[in-house]
Amino acid sequence: MKSFNQHGWLLRFASKVFKYFLLGLFGLLIALLFSAIVGFMPLIALLLSLLEQCFIKFAITVLCIVGVAVVLESIR
């Protein structure tokens, strides 16, 4: 008999990936805010290009993993 709090491995993996994605995004936004306060414009341009190129693709991937995990967990 399974306990109530036991979830599938894909849902646990998806939640960890989503958690670390949000932590990374939060850290990037803090760095962007700090560089804007200090006035370091080249770092702002670099962070915005990183956000535009990498994080958008990674966000789509994370949302797909979470969606698949939710569907598979609801089927199970």
MOPAC internal coordinates of N, CA, C and O (Angstrom, degrees):
PM7 1SCF
backbone

  N    0.0000 0     0.00 0     0.00 0    0    0    0
  C    1.4451 1     0.00 0     0.00 0    1    0    0
  C    1.5298 1   108.96 1     0.00 0    2    1    0
  O    1.2310 1   121.10 1   -50.68 1    3    2    1
  N    1.3098 1   115.49 1   129.32 1    3    2    1
  C    1.4601 1   120.34 1  -178.67 1    5    3    2
  C    1.5222 1   110.32 1   -83.98 1    6    5    3
  O    1.2310 1   121.62 1   -33.60 1    7    6    5
  N    1.3141 1   114.51 1   146.40 1    7    6    5
  C    1.4588 1   118.44 1   176.01 1    9    7    6
  C    1.5255 1   109.68 1   -76.43 1   10    9    7
  O    1.2310 1   121.06 1   -15.45 1   11   10    9
  N    1.3064 1   115.57 1   164.55 1   11   10    9
  C    1.4612 1   120.89 1  -175.32 1   13   11   10
  C    1.5267 1   112.22 1   -68.48 1   14   13   11
  O    1.2310 1   119.68 1   147.27 1   15   14   13
  N    1.3214 1   118.22 1   -32.73 1   15   14   13
  C    1.4581 1   121.77 1  -174.23 1   17   15   14
  C    1.5184 1   113.62 1   -89.75 1   18   17   15
  O    1.2310 1   119.54 1  -179.42 1   19   18   17
  N    1.3142 1   118.49 1     0.58 1   19   18   17
  C    1.4548 1   120.16 1  -177.45 1   21   19   18
  C    1.5282 1   109.55 1   -83.74 1   22   21   19
  O    1.2310 1   120.95 1   -59.38 1   23   22   21
  N    1.3176 1   115.78 1   120.62 1   23   22   21
  C    1.4570 1   121.77 1   178.58 1   25   23   22
  C    1.5176 1   108.73 1  -112.12 1   26   25   23
  O    1.2310 1   121.02 1   -10.90 1   27   26   25
  N    1.3093 1   115.65 1   169.10 1   27   26   25
  C    1.4492 1   120.99 1   179.12 1   29   27   26
  C    1.5210 1   111.51 1   -70.69 1   30   29   27
  O    1.2310 1   121.36 1   -18.73 1   31   30   29
  N    1.3219 1   115.01 1   161.27 1   31   30   29
  C    1.4658 1   119.85 1  -176.72 1   33   31   30
  C    1.5269 1   111.17 1   -66.53 1   34   33   31
  O    1.2310 1   120.14 1   147.58 1   35   34   33
  N    1.3257 1   117.34 1   -32.42 1   35   34   33
  C    1.4641 1   119.58 1  -179.10 1   37   35   34
  C    1.5252 1   111.19 1   -69.22 1   38   37   35
  O    1.2310 1   120.21 1   142.47 1   39   38   37
  N    1.3140 1   117.21 1   -37.53 1   39   38   37
  C    1.4631 1   119.84 1   178.07 1   41   39   38
  C    1.5238 1   111.16 1   -68.59 1   42   41   39
  O    1.2310 1   120.34 1   140.23 1   43   42   41
  N    1.3358 1   116.95 1   -39.77 1   43   42   41
  C    1.4697 1   119.77 1   176.53 1   45   43   42
  C    1.5264 1   110.34 1   -64.66 1   46   45   43
  O    1.2310 1   120.22 1   138.20 1   47   46   45
  N    1.3369 1   117.19 1   -41.80 1   47   46   45
  C    1.4636 1   121.27 1   178.14 1   49   47   46
  C    1.5245 1   110.87 1   -63.43 1   50   49   47
  O    1.2310 1   120.55 1   135.49 1   51   50   49
  N    1.3317 1   116.56 1   -44.51 1   51   50   49
  C    1.4648 1   120.78 1  -179.30 1   53   51   50
  C    1.5209 1   111.47 1   -63.87 1   54   53   51
  O    1.2310 1   120.37 1   141.98 1   55   54   53
  N    1.3268 1   116.89 1   -38.02 1   55   54   53
  C    1.4625 1   118.65 1   179.48 1   57   55   54
  C    1.5260 1   111.35 1   -69.57 1   58   57   55
  O    1.2310 1   120.04 1   143.94 1   59   58   57
  N    1.3311 1   117.52 1   -36.06 1   59   58   57
  C    1.4698 1   119.45 1   176.53 1   61   59   58
  C    1.5232 1   111.24 1   -68.02 1   62   61   59
  O    1.2310 1   120.17 1   137.83 1   63   62   61
  N    1.3264 1   117.28 1   -42.17 1   63   62   61
  C    1.4662 1   120.54 1   178.43 1   65   63   62
  C    1.5202 1   110.08 1   -62.68 1   66   65   63
  O    1.2310 1   120.26 1   137.15 1   67   66   65
  N    1.3263 1   117.10 1   -42.85 1   67   66   65
  C    1.4572 1   121.20 1   179.56 1   69   67   66
  C    1.5246 1   111.25 1   -64.98 1   70   69   67
  O    1.2310 1   120.48 1   140.16 1   71   70   69
  N    1.3340 1   116.68 1   -39.84 1   71   70   69
  C    1.4611 1   120.72 1   179.38 1   73   71   70
  C    1.5238 1   110.69 1   -63.30 1   74   73   71
  O    1.2310 1   120.10 1   133.06 1   75   74   73
  N    1.3323 1   117.42 1   -46.94 1   75   74   73
  C    1.4566 1   119.59 1  -178.65 1   77   75   74
  C    1.5268 1   112.19 1   -72.05 1   78   77   75
  O    1.2310 1   120.15 1   151.75 1   79   78   77
  N    1.3253 1   117.31 1   -28.25 1   79   78   77
  C    1.4600 1   119.89 1   173.80 1   81   79   78
  C    1.5260 1   110.32 1   -64.63 1   82   81   79
  O    1.2310 1   120.56 1   135.04 1   83   82   81
  N    1.3255 1   116.53 1   -44.96 1   83   82   81
  C    1.4657 1   119.52 1   179.03 1   85   83   82
  C    1.5226 1   111.79 1   -66.36 1   86   85   83
  O    1.2310 1   120.12 1   142.73 1   87   86   85
  N    1.3343 1   117.37 1   -37.27 1   87   86   85
  C    1.4655 1   119.80 1   176.26 1   89   87   86
  C    1.5289 1   111.27 1   -64.14 1   90   89   87
  O    1.2310 1   120.30 1   138.37 1   91   90   89
  N    1.3201 1   117.02 1   -41.63 1   91   90   89
  C    1.4609 1   120.52 1   177.56 1   93   91   90
  C    1.5155 1   112.18 1   -64.90 1   94   93   91
  O    1.2310 1   120.73 1   139.01 1   95   94   93
  N    1.3175 1   116.20 1   -40.99 1   95   94   93
  C    1.4599 1   120.34 1   177.91 1   97   95   94
  C    1.5219 1   111.20 1   -64.98 1   98   97   95
  O    1.2310 1   120.43 1   139.95 1   99   98   97
  N    1.3198 1   116.78 1   -40.05 1   99   98   97
  C    1.4586 1   121.31 1   177.43 1  101   99   98
  C    1.5260 1   110.73 1   -63.82 1  102  101   99
  O    1.2310 1   120.15 1   137.51 1  103  102  101
  N    1.3321 1   117.32 1   -42.49 1  103  102  101
  C    1.4639 1   121.05 1   177.47 1  105  103  102
  C    1.5171 1   112.17 1   -64.04 1  106  105  103
  O    1.2310 1   120.64 1   140.26 1  107  106  105
  N    1.3239 1   116.39 1   -39.74 1  107  106  105
  C    1.4630 1   120.18 1   177.81 1  109  107  106
  C    1.5236 1   110.91 1   -65.52 1  110  109  107
  O    1.2310 1   120.37 1   140.19 1  111  110  109
  N    1.3053 1   116.90 1   -39.81 1  111  110  109
  C    1.4644 1   119.85 1   178.93 1  113  111  110
  C    1.5229 1   111.92 1   -68.69 1  114  113  111
  O    1.2310 1   119.92 1   144.90 1  115  114  113
  N    1.3284 1   117.76 1   -35.10 1  115  114  113
  C    1.4671 1   120.19 1   175.53 1  117  115  114
  C    1.5235 1   110.12 1   -66.25 1  118  117  115
  O    1.2310 1   120.22 1   137.95 1  119  118  117
  N    1.3365 1   117.18 1   -42.05 1  119  118  117
  C    1.4652 1   119.98 1   177.56 1  121  119  118
  C    1.5237 1   111.00 1   -63.82 1  122  121  119
  O    1.2310 1   120.43 1   141.74 1  123  122  121
  N    1.3178 1   116.78 1   -38.26 1  123  122  121
  C    1.4635 1   120.74 1   177.59 1  125  123  122
  C    1.5259 1   110.98 1   -65.47 1  126  125  123
  O    1.2310 1   120.39 1   137.04 1  127  126  125
  N    1.3064 1   116.86 1   -42.96 1  127  126  125
  C    1.4620 1   121.04 1   178.58 1  129  127  126
  C    1.5218 1   111.35 1   -65.34 1  130  129  127
  O    1.2310 1   120.38 1   136.61 1  131  130  129
  N    1.3184 1   116.88 1   -43.39 1  131  130  129
  C    1.4599 1   120.92 1   179.55 1  133  131  130
  C    1.5321 1   111.49 1   -64.35 1  134  133  131
  O    1.2310 1   120.39 1   138.49 1  135  134  133
  N    1.3349 1   116.85 1   -41.51 1  135  134  133
  C    1.4629 1   118.73 1   179.00 1  137  135  134
  C    1.5255 1   111.47 1   -69.69 1  138  137  135
  O    1.2310 1   119.86 1   151.31 1  139  138  137
  N    1.3246 1   117.86 1   -28.69 1  139  138  137
  C    1.4646 1   120.19 1   176.06 1  141  139  138
  C    1.5207 1   110.70 1   -71.36 1  142  141  139
  O    1.2310 1   120.26 1   142.55 1  143  142  141
  N    1.3344 1   117.11 1   -37.45 1  143  142  141
  C    1.4638 1   120.53 1   178.22 1  145  143  142
  C    1.5161 1   110.59 1   -66.79 1  146  145  143
  O    1.2310 1   120.46 1   136.83 1  147  146  145
  N    1.3258 1   116.73 1   -43.17 1  147  146  145
  C    1.4644 1   121.34 1  -178.68 1  149  147  146
  C    1.5290 1   110.64 1   -72.67 1  150  149  147
  O    1.2310 1   120.48 1   150.83 1  151  150  149
  N    1.3266 1   116.68 1   -29.17 1  151  150  149
  C    1.4548 1   120.34 1   179.11 1  153  151  150
  C    1.5098 1   113.76 1    93.34 1  154  153  151
  O    1.2310 1   120.27 1  -152.06 1  155  154  153
  N    1.3158 1   117.09 1    27.94 1  155  154  153
  C    1.4625 1   121.69 1  -178.97 1  157  155  154
  C    1.5249 1   108.37 1   -94.01 1  158  157  155
  O    1.2310 1   120.79 1   -92.93 1  159  158  157
  N    1.3296 1   116.10 1    87.07 1  159  158  157
  C    1.4597 1   122.24 1  -172.50 1  161  159  158
  C    1.5346 1   114.82 1   -65.63 1  162  161  159
  O    1.2310 1   118.39 1   142.93 1  163  162  161
  N    1.3472 1   120.68 1   -37.07 1  163  162  161
  C    1.4756 1   117.84 1   178.92 1  165  163  162
  C    1.5300 1   113.03 1   -62.47 1  166  165  163
  O    1.2310 1   120.25 1   146.02 1  167  166  165
  N    1.3230 1   117.13 1   -33.98 1  167  166  165
  C    1.4635 1   119.82 1   178.04 1  169  167  166
  C    1.5241 1   110.63 1   -69.67 1  170  169  167
  O    1.2310 1   120.28 1   144.88 1  171  170  169
  N    1.3051 1   117.07 1   -35.12 1  171  170  169
  C    1.4636 1   120.20 1   177.42 1  173  171  170
  C    1.5213 1   110.07 1   -63.40 1  174  173  171
  O    1.2310 1   120.35 1   135.94 1  175  174  173
  N    1.3182 1   116.93 1   -44.06 1  175  174  173
  C    1.4630 1   120.40 1   178.91 1  177  175  174
  C    1.5267 1   111.09 1   -64.16 1  178  177  175
  O    1.2310 1   120.40 1   140.12 1  179  178  177
  N    1.3313 1   116.84 1   -39.88 1  179  178  177
  C    1.4622 1   120.73 1   178.91 1  181  179  178
  C    1.5284 1   111.10 1   -65.60 1  182  181  179
  O    1.2310 1   120.29 1   135.75 1  183  182  181
  N    1.3230 1   117.06 1   -44.25 1  183  182  181
  C    1.4606 1   120.09 1  -179.35 1  185  183  182
  C    1.5256 1   111.94 1   -67.10 1  186  185  183
  O    1.2310 1   120.20 1   142.31 1  187  186  185
  N    1.3132 1   117.23 1   -37.69 1  187  186  185
  C    1.4603 1   119.41 1   178.21 1  189  187  186
  C    1.5228 1   111.93 1   -68.56 1  190  189  187
  O    1.2310 1   120.05 1   143.15 1  191  190  189
  N    1.3313 1   117.51 1   -36.85 1  191  190  189
  C    1.4640 1   119.04 1   176.61 1  193  191  190
  C    1.5252 1   111.02 1   -69.20 1  194  193  191
  O    1.2310 1   120.17 1   143.99 1  195  194  193
  N    1.3434 1   117.27 1   -36.01 1  195  194  193
  C    1.4601 1   120.77 1   175.57 1  197  195  194
  C    1.5230 1   110.38 1   -64.37 1  198  197  195
  O    1.2310 1   120.78 1   137.28 1  199  198  197
  N    1.3089 1   116.12 1   -42.72 1  199  198  197
  C    1.4555 1   120.56 1   178.72 1  201  199  198
  C    1.5251 1   110.79 1   -63.37 1  202  201  199
  O    1.2310 1   120.98 1   139.32 1  203  202  201
  N    1.3138 1   115.73 1   -40.68 1  203  202  201
  C    1.4560 1   120.61 1  -178.10 1  205  203  202
  C    1.5251 1   112.07 1   -69.01 1  206  205  203
  O    1.2310 1   120.03 1   138.45 1  207  206  205
  N    1.3252 1   117.55 1   -41.55 1  207  206  205
  C    1.4607 1   120.53 1  -173.68 1  209  207  206
  C    1.5211 1   113.06 1   -86.04 1  210  209  207
  O    1.2310 1   119.95 1   131.00 1  211  210  209
  N    1.3106 1   117.70 1   -49.00 1  211  210  209
  C    1.4665 1   120.66 1  -170.77 1  213  211  210
  C    1.5183 1   113.34 1   -92.49 1  214  213  211
  O    1.2310 1   120.18 1   132.37 1  215  214  213
  N    1.3019 1   117.26 1   -47.63 1  215  214  213
  C    1.4559 1   119.34 1  -171.12 1  217  215  214
  C    1.5205 1   112.95 1   -71.22 1  218  217  215
  O    1.2310 1   119.68 1   150.96 1  219  218  217
  N    1.3181 1   118.22 1   -29.04 1  219  218  217
  C    1.4638 1   119.93 1   178.26 1  221  219  218
  C    1.5262 1   109.80 1   -66.38 1  222  221  219
  O    1.2310 1   120.30 1   134.56 1  223  222  221
  N    1.3268 1   117.04 1   -45.44 1  223  222  221
  C    1.4642 1   120.79 1   178.85 1  225  223  222
  C    1.5216 1   111.01 1   -65.79 1  226  225  223
  O    1.2310 1   120.77 1   139.33 1  227  226  225
  N    1.3280 1   116.14 1   -40.67 1  227  226  225
  C    1.4571 1   119.62 1   179.53 1  229  227  226
  C    1.5244 1   111.02 1   -67.99 1  230  229  227
  O    1.2310 1   120.09 1   145.11 1  231  230  229
  N    1.3266 1   117.43 1   -34.89 1  231  230  229
  C    1.4660 1   120.92 1   178.14 1  233  231  230
  C    1.5262 1   110.83 1   -65.16 1  234  233  231
  O    1.2310 1   120.25 1   139.02 1  235  234  233
  N    1.3045 1   117.12 1   -40.98 1  235  234  233
  C    1.4633 1   120.67 1   177.76 1  237  235  234
  C    1.5212 1   110.35 1   -64.18 1  238  237  235
  O    1.2310 1   120.50 1   138.26 1  239  238  237
  N    1.3303 1   116.64 1   -41.74 1  239  238  237
  C    1.4614 1   120.85 1   178.24 1  241  239  238
  C    1.5236 1   111.20 1   -63.48 1  242  241  239
  O    1.2310 1   120.33 1   135.75 1  243  242  241
  N    1.3228 1   116.97 1   -44.25 1  243  242  241
  C    1.4699 1   121.00 1   179.81 1  245  243  242
  C    1.5233 1   110.49 1   -63.55 1  246  245  243
  O    1.2310 1   119.86 1   137.21 1  247  246  245
  N    1.3134 1   117.88 1   -42.79 1  247  246  245
  C    1.4611 1   120.15 1   179.54 1  249  247  246
  C    1.5220 1   111.96 1   -65.86 1  250  249  247
  O    1.2310 1   120.03 1   145.46 1  251  250  249
  N    1.3314 1   117.55 1   -34.54 1  251  250  249
  C    1.4674 1   120.25 1   175.66 1  253  251  250
  C    1.5228 1   111.16 1   -66.92 1  254  253  251
  O    1.2310 1   120.18 1   138.56 1  255  254  253
  N    1.3330 1   117.26 1   -41.44 1  255  254  253
  C    1.4686 1   120.77 1   178.04 1  257  255  254
  C    1.5245 1   110.20 1   -63.27 1  258  257  255
  O    1.2310 1   120.41 1   136.15 1  259  258  257
  N    1.3223 1   116.83 1   -43.85 1  259  258  257
  C    1.4652 1   120.51 1   179.21 1  261  259  258
  C    1.5304 1   110.38 1   -64.41 1  262  261  259
  O    1.2310 1   120.15 1   138.78 1  263  262  261
  N    1.3108 1   117.32 1   -41.22 1  263  262  261
  C    1.4650 1   120.45 1   178.92 1  265  263  262
  C    1.5176 1   112.81 1   -63.28 1  266  265  263
  O    1.2310 1   120.56 1   135.81 1  267  266  265
  N    1.3237 1   116.54 1   -44.19 1  267  266  265
  C    1.4658 1   120.46 1   177.81 1  269  267  266
  C    1.5205 1   110.38 1   -63.95 1  270  269  267
  O    1.2310 1   120.32 1   139.06 1  271  270  269
  N    1.3254 1   117.00 1   -40.94 1  271  270  269
  C    1.4649 1   120.60 1   179.89 1  273  271  270
  C    1.5226 1   111.26 1   -64.19 1  274  273  271
  O    1.2310 1   120.06 1   139.31 1  275  274  273
  N    1.3131 1   117.49 1   -40.69 1  275  274  273
  C    1.4663 1   120.73 1   179.79 1  277  275  274
  C    1.5261 1   110.48 1   -66.54 1  278  277  275
  O    1.2310 1   120.25 1   137.52 1  279  278  277
  N    1.3262 1   117.12 1   -42.48 1  279  278  277
  C    1.4632 1   120.11 1   179.66 1  281  279  278
  C    1.5255 1   110.60 1   -65.14 1  282  281  279
  O    1.2310 1   120.14 1   134.28 1  283  282  281
  N    1.3309 1   117.34 1   -45.72 1  283  282  281
  C    1.4641 1   119.97 1   180.00 1  285  283  282
  C    1.5231 1   112.05 1   -66.13 1  286  285  283
  O    1.2310 1   120.23 1   144.74 1  287  286  285
  N    1.3195 1   117.17 1   -35.26 1  287  286  285
  C    1.4661 1   119.93 1   178.49 1  289  287  286
  C    1.5277 1   110.86 1   -70.08 1  290  289  287
  O    1.2310 1   120.06 1   145.20 1  291  290  289
  N    1.3159 1   117.49 1   -34.80 1  291  290  289
  C    1.4613 1   119.32 1   179.09 1  293  291  290
  C    1.5300 1   111.36 1   -73.52 1  294  293  291
  O    1.2310 1   120.32 1   150.08 1  295  294  293
  N    1.3238 1   117.00 1   -29.92 1  295  294  293
  C    1.4649 1   120.21 1   176.15 1  297  295  294
  C    1.5198 1   110.42 1   -70.57 1  298  297  295
  O    1.2310 1   121.25 1   140.77 1  299  298  297
  N    1.3194 1   115.22 1   -39.23 1  299  298  297
  C    1.4653 1   120.82 1  -177.77 1  301  299  298
  C    1.4977 1   108.70 1   -68.32 1  302  301  299
  O    1.2310 1   120.10 1   180.00 1  303  302  301

